[in-house]
Structures are given as C-alpha cells and as structure tokens.
C-alpha cells in the first residue's frame, strides 16, 4: 500500500506541474494575442484619427460651410466656414447634437430623417441664419457618417424675392394706367360730342401712355445692361452732364429749384455717351424730383467723382443699402410713376464699366449721390 501511494503521489505532482505549465503557456499565448490586439487597435485608432484629421484639413480648404455628422445627428467636426456660420464656440466639445447649433424644429425633423437615410444624398430645406440663406445637401461619408454641405444662395434667394415683388408691382403699375386708358377711351366713345371731356380724356391718355412707355424703357435698359457688349467707350462727361441738366430745366423751373454747377471745361471717361447720359439722368432726375421746392442743387466734379447734392428728405437708413437693388422701392417715396429700376440701372451700368455709386444722407436733410466714373486707361 505504501509502495502504491509512493508511486501515485509523485505522479500526481508531475501531472499538476504539467497542467500548471500548460496553463502558463496558454495564458502567455493569450496575453501575447491580447497585446497584439491592443497594438492593432491602437494602430487602427491612430489611422482613423489621422484620416479624420486629413479629412478635416481637406474640408477646411472648402469655402462653403461643411459639417461632418454621424447617424445620430451629432456634429463631429466642421470647417472654418461651418464654425463661423453655426457659431461653434469650442470644437473640442464636439460631437454635439445639431439642435445645439440650429434650432428650427421643422428643419431638424427633416435632418433627422436624412441622417437615417445615409449614404443616400438628400436635399434639405433652406437654412436661414440672420439675413443669409443656405441650401444644405447631406451626402454619405464612409459608414455611419455624412457631410452636410451648405451652399450660400442668399443672392439668388433675394433676387427671386425681388422678382416676385416686381411682378406684383409691375401688374399694379400696368393695370392702373391701362384701366385709365380703357376708361377714358370708352368715355370718348360714349361722349364724343363733349369737347371738354374729350380734351381731358386725351390728356390723361397721353400721360398714362408716357408712364407705360417709361416703364418699358426701364425694363429694356436693364436687359441691355445685362446682355450688352463690354467693349470700352469714351465720352466727355461734362458735356453729357450739361445736356442732362438742360433737359431737366423745365421741372426745376416749376419747383423754383436753382442749380450750382462746379465743372471743369471737359473730362473724358471710359463710358459710352448713351450709358453716361442714362446714369446721370437717373441720378439727377431723382435729385430734382425729391428735393424741396425753392431749394438748391449742387453738382460738382472732382478727381473723377461727380457729386449731386439735393435738399430733400433723404432715404431712410434702413433702405439706404438696398435702394440700388432691382425692383426695390422705398415705401415712403413710392409715388405714382416710380418703378424701382432707376438706381439699379445706374449701379449695374457703373459696375459693368468699372465705376461706383455711393449714396449718403446729408445733415440736416438731403441726399448726396457720388458717382465714381470709370477713367480711361
């Protein structure tokens, strides 16, 4: 019995030792595998971080605002334009939900649906921030992420709104004189023997026809500016300026307005004479129309800048930046006969030829229009 025990105990010790050794080898192998996995994971994280960094650097080169988002609708990163647009104060706090940066409920609802549709490209509703309008597009970026590109469509949006307003204004401006024309034409037809009525009708018909013709001329001028050739012209602005004021003399006489001219003998500018006449006529006629009765207009030319000063009510400060936009009319001065194209014609003609129009209110009253003329090379 002792001999059997003396044999079994050493055998058990050997088996235990072998088992422990096997477990140590297995543990060491598992530790090596775990270490290799951790190294691989670390390398993969570094690669992903480098790729994200390179992607963010690439996005920073894009001028339009761009956000990188995930499927949960969180903003992961943004380029400089995106940071400015959405007022992201601290990029180190990202990712954060999109609602932190833009709080329009309807838009956020559409955005949530769009991120769930990734990698499908989705056009989202417009984003309105201040006076700017952006058209966002969401596109897939790898798995589970997307790029939100915001295109600035402020100019196009304003032009569309201006055109809507213009169509309504045009319908009104045409309907009124056409109604008068039709009404007085029928009056002549019905009361042809009434000399006084016939004379009144003819006078009104002539005035309304002049108004319609003026509106059509303005529309044609806008189209000519947009599609005319860019070849440079030349003219003497002093001679053109004198022609303009001579044409406006009857209206100035009627309002008892005097004119002070401070012009050199001649001054050549790089504009076609017809364009120069149209620009000066629009600005000068506005000055005559809106200046006070028994007042004085000043017109001077110095260093290529033609200045026209009136003594009217000026332009409200809120409207001053926009009065040169097409179809824009100041409500306070929206009188019969205006069409909101005069100053737009001036600005666009000068912009095309290399000039500039600047409007400033005067103290205590009046407006100063400064026309920087394009000079000959």
Buried (B, 14 or more C-beta within 10 A) or exposed (E): EEEEEEEEEEEEEEEEEEEEEEEEEEEEEEEEEEEEEEEEEEEEEEEEEEEBEEBBEEBBEBEBBBBBBBEEBBBBBBBBBBBEBBEBEEBEEBBBEBBBBBEBEEBBEBBEEBBEEBEEEBEBEBBBBEEBBBBBBBBBBEEEBBBBBBBBBBEEBBBEEBEEBBEEBBEEBBEBBEEBBEEBEEBBEEEEEEEEBBEBBEEBBEBBEEBBEBBEBBBEBBEBBEEEEEEEBEBBBBBBBBBBBEEBEEEBEEEEBEBEEEBEEEBEBBBBBEBBBBBBBBBBBBBBBBBBEEBBBBBBBEEBBBBBBBBBBBBEEEBBEBBBBBBBBBEEBEEEEBBBBBBBBBBBBBBBBBBEBEBBBEEEBBBBBBBBBBBEE
